[in-house]
């Protein structure tokens, strides 16, 4: 689970073998407050049916031989702006090769190593946000 700034605020433990993200989400979905909107991609189709009590945002899909309305296209653009923050955070995880490759150590150590990587990513995001705010204040002077 990732917030608007890209901080990783919730991480599940490892699951052995190949499993689809939505299958893992169905079994272990985190309980979020009712006013928090969960942003999903098209891999999570059916989440509104399975979990009607939580707010979720999915992009609109074009139906066969029909075009999307202008409102749906604008909604998809705003959805992709929110979604890109998540994709950038996933890219940061892949740079540390924790999710991109096979973990070649003892499986007992995976959660500890992934926690360290998540903390490093959050630290880098925190420092990059701090330097951006400092450079903006320097420009105002």
Buried (B, 14 or more C-beta within 10 A) or exposed (E): BBEEEBBBEEBBEEEEEEEEEBEEBBEEBEEBEEEEEBBBBEEBEEBBEEBEEBBBBBBEEEEEEEEBEEEBEEBBEEBEEEBEBBEEBBEBBEEBEBEEEEBEEEEEEBEEBBEEBBEEBBEEBEEEEEEEEEEEEEEEE
